Amino acid sequence: MPSGANPAEDVVGKVLNKLKEEGLIAGFLQNRQSDRLDEEGIDFLIFLPSGFALPLQVKTCNSNDKRQYDGKLQEHKRKHPLVKFLICVRTNLLANESERLYSIVEKDLRSTMRRVTPL
């Protein structure tokens, strides 16, 4: 897994490793910056235990402003309408509140998994 180039993706990658160890996901691939899938709006391809794969886009959001998040979401949908899952990571929390940041990202990813995993 690439490291250091994108702190938001590094956070998501660490949380995905934890979810893999717990068996919530079967595994994942992280795309390299500027490769074909990255250009298509996919930063991670998450493999679910059901055999399905979930494409995920990661964005950096360093504001509590919902308009900033909504703007990034709308821009992503316009550019990449087939990639339905987007997570915004507040990397400004890394320095002083990293535990909180990892907890937020984990909660968001678990919520996403619940939305796509058949009952």
TORKOL-4160 file (C-alpha; in steps of 0.2 Angstrom, whole numbers, padded with zeros to 4 digits, m for minus):
119
<pt num="1" X="0000" Y="0000" Z="0000"/>
<pt num="2" X="0007" Y="0017" Z="m0005"/>
<pt num="3" X="0011" Y="0028" Z="0010"/>
<pt num="4" X="0015" Y="0046" Z="0013"/>
<pt num="5" X="0009" Y="0054" Z="m0003"/>
<pt num="6" X="m0009" Y="0057" Z="0003"/>
<pt num="7" X="m0012" Y="0057" Z="0022"/>
<pt num="8" X="m0031" Y="0055" Z="0019"/>
<pt num="9" X="m0028" Y="0039" Z="0009"/>
<pt num="10" X="m0016" Y="0033" Z="0022"/>
<pt num="11" X="m0029" Y="0035" Z="0036"/>
<pt num="12" X="m0042" Y="0025" Z="0026"/>
<pt num="13" X="m0029" Y="0012" Z="0022"/>
<pt num="14" X="m0025" Y="0009" Z="0040"/>
<pt num="15" X="m0043" Y="0008" Z="0045"/>
<pt num="16" X="m0047" Y="m0004" Z="0030"/>
<pt num="17" X="m0032" Y="m0015" Z="0037"/>
<pt num="18" X="m0041" Y="m0016" Z="0054"/>
<pt num="19" X="m0058" Y="m0020" Z="0045"/>
<pt num="20" X="m0049" Y="m0034" Z="0036"/>
<pt num="21" X="m0042" Y="m0041" Z="0051"/>
<pt num="22" X="m0059" Y="m0041" Z="0059"/>
<pt num="23" X="m0066" Y="m0050" Z="0044"/>
<pt num="24" X="m0078" Y="m0036" Z="0039"/>
<pt num="25" X="m0070" Y="m0035" Z="0022"/>
<pt num="26" X="m0061" Y="m0048" Z="0012"/>
<pt num="27" X="m0047" Y="m0036" Z="0007"/>
<pt num="28" X="m0044" Y="m0021" Z="m0003"/>
<pt num="29" X="m0033" Y="m0013" Z="m0016"/>
<pt num="30" X="m0026" Y="0005" Z="m0016"/>
<pt num="31" X="m0023" Y="0013" Z="m0033"/>
<pt num="32" X="m0008" Y="0022" Z="m0037"/>
<pt num="33" X="m0009" Y="0041" Z="m0040"/>
<pt num="34" X="m0013" Y="0045" Z="m0058"/>
<pt num="35" X="m0016" Y="0027" Z="m0063"/>
<pt num="36" X="m0031" Y="0023" Z="m0074"/>
<pt num="37" X="m0043" Y="0019" Z="m0059"/>
<pt num="38" X="m0038" Y="0035" Z="m0050"/>
<pt num="39" X="m0042" Y="0045" Z="m0065"/>
<pt num="40" X="m0059" Y="0036" Z="m0065"/>
<pt num="41" X="m0062" Y="0042" Z="m0047"/>
<pt num="42" X="m0057" Y="0026" Z="m0038"/>
<pt num="43" X="m0044" Y="0027" Z="m0024"/>
<pt num="44" X="m0048" Y="0010" Z="m0016"/>
<pt num="45" X="m0057" Y="m0005" Z="m0022"/>
<pt num="46" X="m0064" Y="m0014" Z="m0007"/>
<pt num="47" X="m0068" Y="m0033" Z="m0008"/>
<pt num="48" X="m0083" Y="m0038" Z="0002"/>
<pt num="49" X="m0085" Y="m0056" Z="0010"/>
<pt num="50" X="m0100" Y="m0058" Z="m0002"/>
<pt num="51" X="m0088" Y="m0057" Z="m0017"/>
<pt num="52" X="m0093" Y="m0040" Z="m0023"/>
<pt num="53" X="m0081" Y="m0025" Z="m0024"/>
<pt num="54" X="m0085" Y="m0007" Z="m0018"/>
<pt num="55" X="m0076" Y="0007" Z="m0027"/>
<pt num="56" X="m0071" Y="0021" Z="m0015"/>
<pt num="57" X="m0065" Y="0039" Z="m0018"/>
<pt num="58" X="m0056" Y="0048" Z="m0004"/>
<pt num="59" X="m0056" Y="0067" Z="m0002"/>
<pt num="60" X="m0048" Y="0078" Z="0010"/>
<pt num="61" X="m0060" Y="0090" Z="0020"/>
<pt num="62" X="m0053" Y="0101" Z="0033"/>
<pt num="63" X="m0068" Y="0111" Z="0038"/>
<pt num="64" X="m0084" Y="0108" Z="0048"/>
<pt num="65" X="m0093" Y="0117" Z="0034"/>
<pt num="66" X="m0106" Y="0106" Z="0026"/>
<pt num="67" X="m0106" Y="0116" Z="0011"/>
<pt num="68" X="m0088" Y="0111" Z="0007"/>
<pt num="69" X="m0092" Y="0093" Z="0009"/>
<pt num="70" X="m0108" Y="0095" Z="m0002"/>
<pt num="71" X="m0097" Y="0104" Z="m0015"/>
<pt num="72" X="m0084" Y="0090" Z="m0016"/>
<pt num="73" X="m0098" Y="0077" Z="m0016"/>
<pt num="74" X="m0107" Y="0086" Z="m0031"/>
<pt num="75" X="m0091" Y="0089" Z="m0040"/>
<pt num="76" X="m0086" Y="0070" Z="m0038"/>
<pt num="77" X="m0104" Y="0065" Z="m0044"/>
<pt num="78" X="m0102" Y="0076" Z="m0059"/>
<pt num="79" X="m0085" Y="0069" Z="m0064"/>
<pt num="80" X="m0087" Y="0051" Z="m0059"/>
<pt num="81" X="m0106" Y="0046" Z="m0059"/>
<pt num="82" X="m0102" Y="0028" Z="m0057"/>
<pt num="83" X="m0092" Y="0029" Z="m0041"/>
<pt num="84" X="m0106" Y="0031" Z="m0028"/>
<pt num="85" X="m0095" Y="0030" Z="m0012"/>
<pt num="86" X="m0085" Y="0045" Z="m0006"/>
<pt num="87" X="m0077" Y="0048" Z="0011"/>
<pt num="88" X="m0070" Y="0064" Z="0017"/>
<pt num="89" X="m0056" Y="0064" Z="0029"/>
<pt num="90" X="m0052" Y="0078" Z="0040"/>
<pt num="91" X="m0033" Y="0077" Z="0040"/>
<pt num="92" X="m0031" Y="0093" Z="0050"/>
<pt num="93" X="m0036" Y="0082" Z="0065"/>
<pt num="94" X="m0020" Y="0071" Z="0062"/>
<pt num="95" X="m0008" Y="0081" Z="0073"/>
<pt num="96" X="m0019" Y="0083" Z="0089"/>
<pt num="97" X="m0034" Y="0072" Z="0087"/>
<pt num="98" X="m0028" Y="0057" Z="0077"/>
<pt num="99" X="m0038" Y="0044" Z="0088"/>
<pt num="100" X="m0053" Y="0054" Z="0085"/>
<pt num="101" X="m0050" Y="0055" Z="0066"/>
<pt num="102" X="m0047" Y="0036" Z="0065"/>
<pt num="103" X="m0063" Y="0033" Z="0075"/>
<pt num="104" X="m0073" Y="0044" Z="0063"/>
<pt num="105" X="m0066" Y="0036" Z="0047"/>
<pt num="106" X="m0069" Y="0019" Z="0055"/>
<pt num="107" X="m0087" Y="0023" Z="0059"/>
<pt num="108" X="m0090" Y="0030" Z="0041"/>
<pt num="109" X="m0083" Y="0015" Z="0033"/>
<pt num="110" X="m0093" Y="0003" Z="0044"/>
<pt num="111" X="m0109" Y="0013" Z="0040"/>
<pt num="112" X="m0104" Y="0011" Z="0021"/>
<pt num="113" X="m0102" Y="m0007" Z="0023"/>
<pt num="114" X="m0119" Y="m0009" Z="0032"/>
<pt num="115" X="m0127" Y="0000" Z="0017"/>
<pt num="116" X="m0120" Y="m0012" Z="0004"/>
<pt num="117" X="m0120" Y="m0028" Z="0013"/>
<pt num="118" X="m0135" Y="m0039" Z="0010"/>
<pt num="119" X="m0144" Y="m0044" Z="0026"/>
